[in-house]
């Protein structure tokens, strides 16, 4: 059984393949490289958002804005004890004053290290499940009995713009991939139409000798398949190199919002599938272009 893009030696001589000598394989490689980079960026951001939403959204920070240092320390301890008794609270950890002052250094500079400047007492809280605004308001109301100036802020509140940005970038990456696939299909159609015009005389002779449009379409399918496979392999290889190099740069960053920005296992399988899908799309586009064009030419 012969594959759809194969041809016997006599058919190959009718319309030469022109392997890798024209612009088609290189254009396909560029298109696939850009598509794979966009897809990898989307998958990495999705992985980062998923891990961030799972861990960071379950955390909250309690601030005690008491001016008296002794009262502030006492209230911090009491608030921590109360939090540890709350249902659904996984842990409550006192943040040392030195760490709280270090958080202010980017804004206050060396002045933040002055012990005479009061800073809020902080308590890091981790919940079993991400708390909503109503839950945080209830906890804040309960804690205000022992610390009137207490304030609790959930990480999910200030992370929402970050997650919204990631969602927008995911849609943008998907749109880029779709546009590149559309451009690839259009490029294939233009190249096939140009080749049809070049070999119009040969195609007419094939029809006079009893050849069918499907036989002609099979010849161009094979030519496009070879170009797509070569371009796909080249684009995939370059994309993998770039993704691995960027992955090393991201891994070197301090833990933060991009800590989980890496391509997951299913993402690599998807990236490997894209060149195969593009080859199938190119063959289908070549077949449709040949059949529709021949109906108008002959």
LUMKESE-458235 format. One line per 2 residues: number of its first residue (from 1); for each residue y, x, z of C-alpha. Coordinates in steps of 0.25 Angstrom, whole numbers, padded with zeros to 4 digits. Layout:
% LUMKESE-458235
NUM	Y:X:Z ~ ... $
END
This chain:
% LUMKESE-458235
1	0000:0000:0000 ~ 0014:0006:-0004 $
3	0026:0005:0005 ~ 0038:-0003:0000 $
5	0046:0010:-0002 ~ 0035:0018:-0009 $
7	0034:0020:-0024 ~ 0024:0027:-0033 $
9	0028:0040:-0040 ~ 0031:0032:-0053 $
11	0040:0023:-0046 ~ 0047:0035:-0039 $
13	0050:0041:-0053 ~ 0057:0028:-0058 $
15	0068:0029:-0047 ~ 0069:0043:-0040 $
17	0070:0043:-0025 ~ 0082:0053:-0025 $
19	0078:0056:-0010 ~ 0089:0061:-0001 $
21	0098:0065:-0013 ~ 0107:0053:-0013 $
23	0116:0048:-0002 ~ 0107:0037:0003 $
25	0098:0045:0013 ~ 0110:0051:0019 $
27	0118:0038:0020 ~ 0106:0032:0027 $
29	0105:0043:0037 ~ 0119:0042:0041 $
31	0118:0027:0042 ~ 0106:0028:0051 $
33	0112:0039:0059 ~ 0124:0030:0062 $
35	0115:0018:0065 ~ 0106:0026:0074 $
37	0117:0032:0082 ~ 0124:0018:0084 $
39	0111:0012:0088 ~ 0108:0024:0098 $
41	0122:0022:0104 ~ 0119:0007:0106 $
43	0106:0009:0112 ~ 0111:0020:0121 $
45	0122:0011:0126 ~ 0113:0000:0128 $
47	0104:0008:0137 ~ 0116:0013:0145 $
49	0121:-0001:0147 ~ 0107:-0006:0151 $
51	0105:0005:0161 ~ 0120:0004:0166 $
53	0119:-0011:0168 ~ 0106:-0010:0175 $
55	0111:0001:0185 ~ 0126:0001:0186 $
57	0128:-0015:0186 ~ 0119:-0015:0199 $
59	0129:-0006:0206 ~ 0142:-0010:0213 $
61	0153:-0002:0221 ~ 0159:-0007:0235 $
63	0173:-0003:0238 ~ 0179:-0003:0252 $
65	0194:-0002:0251 ~ 0197:0000:0266 $
67	0208:0010:0269 ~ 0203:0014:0283 $
69	0193:0025:0281 ~ 0184:0022:0294 $
71	0184:0007:0290 ~ 0181:0010:0276 $
73	0169:0018:0280 ~ 0164:0008:0290 $
75	0165:-0003:0279 ~ 0158:0005:0269 $
77	0146:0007:0278 ~ 0146:-0008:0282 $
79	0148:-0012:0267 ~ 0136:-0003:0263 $
81	0127:-0009:0274 ~ 0131:-0023:0270 $
83	0128:-0020:0255 ~ 0114:-0015:0259 $
85	0111:-0028:0265 ~ 0115:-0036:0253 $
87	0104:-0042:0245 ~ 0102:-0036:0231 $
89	0109:-0023:0235 ~ 0101:-0011:0232 $
91	0109:0000:0238 ~ 0123:0002:0244 $
93	0128:0016:0245 ~ 0141:0022:0252 $
95	0149:0030:0242 ~ 0155:0042:0250 $
97	0170:0043:0251 ~ 0169:0057:0243 $
99	0163:0050:0231 ~ 0173:0038:0232 $
101	0184:0049:0231 ~ 0177:0056:0220 $
103	0178:0043:0212 ~ 0193:0043:0213 $
105	0195:0057:0209 ~ 0196:0054:0194 $
107	0208:0045:0197 ~ 0214:0051:0209 $
109	0210:0066:0207 ~ 0210:0075:0219 $
111	0218:0065:0227 ~ 0205:0057:0228 $
113	0199:0067:0237 ~ 0210:0066:0248 $
115	0203:0060:0260 ~ 0216:0053:0264 $
117	0215:0043:0252 ~ 0206:0031:0255 $
119	0195:0027:0245 ~ 0187:0015:0245 $
121	0173:0016:0251 ~ 0162:0014:0241 $
123	0148:0008:0242 ~ 0139:0009:0230 $
125	0130:-0004:0228 ~ 0118:-0006:0220 $
127	0112:-0019:0218 ~ 0098:-0023:0214 $
129	0104:-0032:0202 ~ 0118:-0031:0196 $
131	0127:-0040:0205 ~ 0136:-0050:0199 $
133	0151:-0052:0203 ~ 0147:-0064:0212 $
135	0137:-0055:0220 ~ 0147:-0044:0221 $
137	0158:-0053:0226 ~ 0148:-0059:0236 $
139	0145:-0045:0242 ~ 0160:-0041:0242 $
141	0163:-0053:0250 ~ 0152:-0050:0260 $
143	0156:-0036:0261 ~ 0171:-0039:0264 $
145	0167:-0044:0278 ~ 0165:-0029:0282 $
147	0174:-0023:0272 ~ 0186:-0032:0268 $
149	0190:-0022:0257 ~ 0177:-0021:0250 $
151	0175:-0022:0235 ~ 0163:-0022:0227 $
153	0163:-0019:0212 ~ 0150:-0021:0203 $
155	0148:-0010:0193 ~ 0145:-0021:0183 $
157	0159:-0025:0183 ~ 0165:-0012:0178 $
159	0153:-0009:0169 ~ 0155:-0022:0161 $
161	0165:-0016:0152 ~ 0155:-0005:0149 $
163	0144:-0014:0146 ~ 0153:-0022:0137 $
165	0157:-0009:0130 ~ 0142:-0006:0128 $
167	0139:-0019:0123 ~ 0150:-0018:0113 $
169	0145:-0005:0108 ~ 0131:-0010:0107 $
171	0136:-0021:0097 ~ 0144:-0011:0090 $
173	0133:-0001:0088 ~ 0124:-0012:0083 $
175	0135:-0016:0073 ~ 0136:-0002:0069 $
177	0121:-0001:0067 ~ 0121:-0014:0059 $
179	0132:-0010:0050 ~ 0126:0004:0047 $
181	0113:-0004:0043 ~ 0121:-0013:0034 $
183	0128:0000:0028 ~ 0114:0006:0026 $
185	0109:-0006:0019 ~ 0122:-0007:0010 $
187	0120:0008:0007 ~ 0106:0006:0003 $
189	0110:-0006:-0006 ~ 0121:0002:-0013 $
191	0111:0014:-0015 ~ 0100:0005:-0021 $
193	0110:-0002:-0030 ~ 0115:0012:-0035 $
195	0101:0017:-0038 ~ 0098:0004:-0045 $
197	0109:0006:-0054 ~ 0105:0021:-0056 $
199	0091:0017:-0060 ~ 0094:0004:-0067 $
201	0088:0009:-0080 ~ 0075:0013:-0073 $
203	0074:-0001:-0066 ~ 0076:-0008:-0079 $
205	0064:0000:-0085 ~ 0056:-0003:-0073 $
207	0058:-0018:-0075 ~ 0055:-0017:-0090 $
209	0042:-0010:-0086 ~ 0038:-0022:-0077 $
211	0044:-0016:-0064 ~ 0049:-0026:-0054 $
213	0061:-0026:-0045 ~ 0052:-0024:-0033 $
215	0047:-0011:-0038 ~ 0061:-0006:-0041 $
217	0065:-0011:-0026 ~ 0053:-0003:-0021 $
219	0058:0010:-0028 ~ 0072:0009:-0021 $
221	0066:0005:-0008 ~ 0058:0018:-0008 $
223	0070:0026:-0011 ~ 0078:0019:0000 $
225	0067:0020:0010 ~ 0066:0035:0008 $
227	0081:0037:0009 ~ 0082:0028:0022 $
229	0070:0035:0028 ~ 0077:0049:0026 $
231	0090:0044:0030 ~ 0084:0037:0042 $
233	0077:0049:0047 ~ 0089:0058:0045 $
235	0098:0048:0052 ~ 0088:0046:0063 $
237	0086:0061:0066 ~ 0101:0063:0067 $
239	0103:0051:0076 ~ 0092:0056:0085 $
241	0099:0069:0086 ~ 0113:0063:0089 $
243	0107:0053:0099 ~ 0099:0064:0107 $
245	0112:0073:0107 ~ 0121:0062:0112 $
247	0110:0058:0122 ~ 0111:0072:0129 $
249	0126:0070:0130 ~ 0125:0057:0137 $
251	0114:0062:0146 ~ 0123:0073:0151 $
253	0134:0063:0155 ~ 0135:0059:0170 $
255	0128:0046:0174 ~ 0136:0035:0170 $
257	0137:0023:0161 ~ 0131:0031:0149 $
259	0120:0037:0158 ~ 0109:0028:0151 $
261	0115:0030:0137 ~ 0102:0034:0130 $
263	0094:0028:0119 ~ 0082:0021:0125 $
265	0067:0022:0119 ~ 0068:0009:0112 $
267	0081:0014:0106 ~ 0075:0026:0100 $
269	0064:0017:0094 ~ 0075:0008:0088 $
271	0083:0020:0082 ~ 0070:0025:0076 $
273	0068:0011:0070 ~ 0082:0010:0064 $
275	0079:0020:0052 ~ 0066:0012:0049 $
277	0074:-0001:0049 ~ 0085:0005:0040 $
279	0074:0010:0030 ~ 0068:-0004:0030 $
281	0082:-0010:0028 ~ 0086:0000:0017 $
283	0073:-0003:0009 ~ 0075:-0018:0011 $
285	0090:-0016:0006 ~ 0085:-0008:-0006 $
287	0075:-0018:-0010 ~ 0085:-0030:-0009 $
289	0095:-0022:-0016 ~ 0086:-0018:-0028 $
291	0080:-0032:-0030 ~ 0094:-0039:-0029 $
293	0101:-0029:-0038 ~ 0089:-0029:-0049 $
295	0091:-0044:-0050 ~ 0105:-0042:-0054 $
297	0103:-0030:-0063 ~ 0091:-0035:-0071 $
END
